[in-house]
Amino acid sequence: MKQFVSLGILITMFIIGPVCLAAEESKVVAVVGGEEITEDYLDYALRNVPQKYREGYEDQAGRLKMLENIIQMRLLASAAKTEGLEKKPEVRMQLKDREAGVLSSAYVKHLMESVKVTDSDLEAYYREHAEMFTVPESVKMRHIVLKTEEDAKSVLESLKKGADFGALAREKSIHTPSKDKGGDLGWVPRGLALPEIEQAAFSLDEGKISDIVKTSNGYHIIKVEGKRPKTHKELAEVRETIRTLLEGKKQRETVEKKISELRQKLDVKVFMGDGKK
């Protein structure tokens, strides 16, 4: 069943959502008390519908439903003005906040137009942060964890005689997270496992089984099923990741710099906390 936005949600949406004004004249789709509602404004309203309601507005009937909601909102707004509600302190504060929000959002968008990330920026960041793009050596392994050394010796002997590692892990291992998966730990990068486990695992050849390894968690028997060497991602693989990171950084710096300039220019005074006078 299609879901539609209630009038209450629509009003809230317009209070907190961004405003998008058309740069050119748009077709008029309705008039309320002499005030035009344009097709661009209707499209703006539809773009800002919460995701879970959007299916209800994808056809012409949905567009008409949204237009009716906007008309109702304009009628209520007109009635509020007639009764002078816009002069109430709390309403005036909300209107002022709304104006500040719209203008500040528009100004930030304007500032962002000057933020550019060049190929040189990408290449420099890639060189200077090489470790970020290094994929560490890793092993694909299984393990069986036993409570006592005697249990571990018994299991190891069974493995040497050809018993299935996964089946024994499911039957004997006390490591709950991997037990039901036949002891499978997946790919484990160097530096993440316990030192004793890492030393044993990375020294094994693919397909080999370790001797008993004692840790604070018990007695382990490890099987290595795959090995991957340390690799380094090429710039082409991470170019867009770096671009997104640098754009975000430059955008934050641009806004922070402008706020600092405006703070000095407009002589901000604070009368609370440390700035109390």
C-alpha positions as CSV (number, residue, x, y, z in Angstrom):
1,M,0.0,0.0,0.0
2,K,1.3,3.5,-0.9
3,Q,2.0,5.8,2.0
4,F,1.6,9.5,1.9
5,V,3.1,12.3,4.0
6,S,0.6,13.8,6.5
7,L,0.2,17.5,6.5
8,G,2.0,17.7,9.8
9,I,5.0,15.9,8.4
10,L,4.9,18.1,5.3
11,I,4.9,21.3,7.5
12,T,7.9,19.9,9.5
13,M,9.7,19.0,6.3
14,F,9.5,22.6,5.0
15,I,10.6,24.0,8.4
16,I,13.7,22.0,8.6
17,G,14.5,21.1,5.0
18,P,16.6,23.1,2.5
19,V,14.9,25.5,0.1
20,C,15.6,25.3,-3.6
21,L,14.5,28.3,-5.6
22,A,14.2,28.2,-9.4
23,A,16.5,30.4,-11.3
24,E,14.0,30.9,-14.2
25,E,10.2,31.3,-14.4
26,S,8.3,28.1,-13.9
27,K,4.8,27.0,-14.9
28,V,2.1,27.9,-12.4
29,V,0.2,24.9,-11.2
30,A,-2.1,26.5,-8.6
31,V,-2.9,29.9,-7.0
32,V,-3.9,30.4,-3.4
33,G,-5.2,33.8,-2.5
34,G,-3.2,35.4,-5.3
35,E,0.0,33.6,-4.3
36,E,1.3,31.3,-7.1
37,I,2.5,27.7,-6.6
38,T,4.9,26.8,-9.4
39,E,5.8,23.5,-10.9
40,D,9.4,24.0,-9.7
41,Y,8.2,24.4,-6.2
42,L,6.1,21.3,-6.5
43,D,9.2,19.4,-7.7
44,Y,11.2,20.7,-4.8
45,A,8.5,19.5,-2.4
46,L,8.6,16.0,-4.0
47,R,12.4,15.8,-3.8
48,N,12.3,16.4,-0.1
49,V,9.7,13.7,0.7
50,P,11.2,11.2,3.2
51,Q,12.5,8.1,1.4
52,K,9.9,5.7,2.9
53,Y,7.0,7.8,1.5
54,R,8.4,8.4,-2.0
55,E,6.7,5.5,-3.8
56,G,3.3,7.2,-3.1
57,Y,4.4,10.3,-5.2
58,E,5.9,8.7,-8.3
59,D,2.8,9.1,-10.5
60,Q,0.5,11.9,-11.4
61,A,-2.0,11.1,-8.6
62,G,0.9,11.4,-6.2
63,R,1.9,14.8,-7.6
64,L,-1.7,16.0,-7.2
65,K,-1.7,14.7,-3.7
66,M,1.4,16.7,-2.9
67,L,0.0,19.8,-4.6
68,E,-3.2,19.5,-2.4
69,N,-1.0,19.3,0.7
70,I,0.9,22.4,-0.3
71,I,-2.4,24.2,-0.9
72,Q,-3.6,23.2,2.5
73,M,-0.4,24.5,4.1
74,R,-0.7,27.8,2.3
75,L,-4.3,28.1,3.5
76,L,-3.3,27.5,7.1
77,A,-0.4,30.0,6.7
78,S,-2.7,32.6,5.3
79,A,-5.1,32.1,8.3
80,A,-2.2,32.4,10.7
81,K,-1.2,35.8,9.1
82,T,-4.8,37.0,9.2
83,E,-4.9,36.4,13.0
84,G,-1.4,38.0,13.5
85,L,0.3,34.8,14.7
86,E,3.5,35.8,12.9
87,K,3.9,38.5,15.5
88,K,4.0,36.1,18.4
89,P,7.5,35.9,19.9
90,E,7.9,32.1,19.5
91,V,6.7,32.3,15.9
92,R,9.0,35.2,15.1
93,M,12.0,33.3,16.6
94,Q,11.2,30.3,14.4
95,L,10.9,32.4,11.3
96,K,14.2,34.1,12.1
97,D,15.9,30.7,12.6
98,R,14.4,29.4,9.4
99,E,15.7,32.5,7.5
100,A,19.2,32.1,9.1
101,G,19.2,28.4,8.2
102,V,18.3,29.0,4.6
103,L,20.8,31.8,4.1
104,S,23.6,30.0,5.8
105,S,23.0,26.9,3.8
106,A,23.0,28.9,0.6
107,Y,26.2,30.6,1.6
108,V,28.0,27.4,2.4
109,K,26.9,26.0,-0.9
110,H,28.3,29.2,-2.5
111,L,31.6,28.7,-0.7
112,M,31.8,25.1,-1.8
113,E,31.9,26.2,-5.4
114,S,35.4,27.5,-4.9
115,V,36.7,24.2,-3.4
116,K,38.7,22.3,-6.0
117,V,40.8,19.2,-5.6
118,T,43.4,18.9,-8.3
119,D,45.3,15.9,-9.6
120,S,48.4,17.3,-7.9
121,D,46.5,17.3,-4.6
122,L,45.5,13.6,-5.1
123,E,49.0,12.6,-6.1
124,A,50.6,14.4,-3.1
125,Y,48.2,12.9,-0.6
126,Y,48.8,9.4,-2.1
127,R,52.6,9.8,-1.7
128,E,52.5,11.3,1.8
129,H,50.0,8.7,3.2
130,A,51.4,5.6,1.5
131,E,50.7,3.4,4.6
132,M,47.0,4.2,4.3
133,F,46.9,2.3,1.1
134,T,48.9,-0.7,2.1
135,V,47.1,-4.0,2.4
136,P,49.0,-6.0,5.1
137,E,50.1,-9.6,4.6
138,S,47.3,-12.0,5.7
139,V,46.5,-15.7,6.1
140,K,43.3,-17.6,5.7
141,M,43.1,-20.0,8.7
142,R,41.2,-22.3,10.8
143,H,41.9,-23.2,14.4
144,I,40.8,-25.6,17.1
145,V,41.0,-24.4,20.7
146,L,41.2,-27.0,23.5
147,K,41.0,-26.5,27.2
148,T,43.9,-28.8,28.2
149,E,47.2,-29.8,26.6
150,E,46.1,-33.4,26.8
151,D,43.0,-32.7,24.7
152,A,45.1,-30.8,22.2
153,K,47.6,-33.7,21.9
154,S,44.7,-36.1,21.2
155,V,43.2,-33.8,18.5
156,L,46.6,-33.2,16.9
157,E,47.2,-37.0,16.7
158,S,43.9,-37.4,15.0
159,L,44.7,-34.7,12.4
160,K,48.0,-36.4,11.7
161,K,46.1,-39.6,10.9
162,G,44.0,-37.7,8.4
163,A,40.9,-36.6,10.4
164,D,39.0,-33.7,8.9
165,F,40.0,-30.4,10.5
166,G,36.6,-28.7,10.2
167,A,34.8,-31.7,11.6
168,L,37.1,-31.9,14.6
169,A,36.7,-28.1,15.2
170,R,33.0,-28.5,15.3
171,E,33.2,-31.4,17.6
172,K,36.0,-30.4,20.0
173,S,36.8,-26.7,19.8
174,I,35.9,-24.5,22.8
175,H,36.1,-21.3,20.7
176,T,32.3,-20.6,20.3
177,P,32.5,-17.9,17.5
178,S,34.3,-20.2,15.1
179,K,33.3,-23.7,16.3
180,D,30.2,-24.0,14.2
181,K,32.1,-22.8,11.1
182,G,34.6,-25.6,11.4
183,G,37.1,-23.3,13.1
184,D,37.2,-20.9,10.1
185,L,38.6,-17.5,11.0
186,G,38.7,-16.2,7.4
187,W,41.5,-13.9,6.3
188,V,43.5,-12.5,9.2
189,P,45.8,-9.6,8.6
190,R,49.2,-9.5,10.3
191,G,48.9,-7.6,13.6
192,L,45.4,-8.6,14.6
193,A,45.9,-12.1,16.1
194,L,47.5,-12.9,19.4
195,P,51.3,-12.8,19.0
196,E,51.6,-16.6,19.6
197,I,49.0,-17.3,17.0
198,E,50.4,-14.9,14.5
199,Q,53.9,-16.3,14.8
200,A,52.7,-19.8,14.2
201,A,50.3,-19.0,11.4
202,F,52.5,-16.8,9.3
203,S,55.4,-19.3,9.6
204,L,53.3,-22.1,8.1
205,D,53.1,-23.0,4.5
206,E,49.7,-23.1,2.8
207,G,47.8,-26.3,3.7
208,K,50.0,-27.1,6.7
209,I,48.9,-27.7,10.3
210,S,50.8,-26.2,13.3
211,D,52.0,-27.9,16.5
212,I,50.1,-27.0,19.7
213,V,50.2,-23.3,20.4
214,K,49.5,-22.2,24.0
215,T,47.9,-18.9,24.7
216,S,45.9,-17.3,27.6
217,N,42.7,-18.7,25.8
218,G,43.8,-22.3,25.7
219,Y,45.7,-24.7,23.4
220,H,45.4,-24.0,19.7
221,I,45.9,-26.0,16.6
222,I,46.1,-23.9,13.5
223,K,45.6,-24.8,9.8
224,V,46.6,-22.3,7.1
225,E,44.4,-22.5,4.0
226,G,45.7,-19.5,2.1
227,K,48.3,-16.7,2.1
228,R,48.4,-13.2,0.7
229,P,51.5,-11.1,0.5
230,K,51.6,-7.4,1.6
231,T,50.4,-5.3,-1.3
232,H,50.0,-1.6,-2.1
233,K,46.9,-0.1,-3.8
234,E,47.6,1.9,-7.0
235,L,46.5,5.5,-7.1
236,A,43.8,4.6,-9.7
237,E,42.2,2.3,-7.2
238,V,41.9,4.9,-4.5
239,R,41.6,8.2,-6.4
240,E,37.9,8.8,-5.7
241,T,38.4,7.8,-2.0
242,I,41.2,10.4,-1.7
243,R,39.1,13.0,-3.6
244,T,36.2,12.6,-1.2
245,L,38.5,12.9,1.8
246,L,40.3,16.0,0.5
247,E,37.1,17.7,-0.6
248,G,35.6,17.2,2.9
249,K,38.8,18.5,4.5
250,K,39.0,21.6,2.2
251,Q,35.3,22.3,2.7
252,R,35.6,22.2,6.5
253,E,38.7,24.4,6.3
254,T,37.0,26.9,4.0
255,V,33.9,27.2,6.2
256,E,36.0,27.5,9.4
257,K,38.2,30.2,7.8
258,K,35.2,32.2,6.7
259,I,33.5,31.9,10.1
260,S,36.7,33.2,11.7
261,E,36.9,36.1,9.3
262,L,33.2,37.0,9.9
263,R,33.6,36.7,13.7
264,Q,36.2,39.4,13.6
265,K,34.4,41.5,11.1
266,L,31.1,41.5,12.9
267,D,32.5,41.9,16.4
268,V,30.8,38.9,18.1
269,K,30.3,39.3,21.8
270,V,29.3,36.4,24.1
271,F,27.7,37.0,27.5
272,M,27.6,33.5,28.8
273,G,30.2,31.1,30.3
274,D,33.7,32.4,30.0
275,G,32.6,35.4,28.0
276,K,30.1,36.5,30.7
277,K,30.0,40.3,31.3
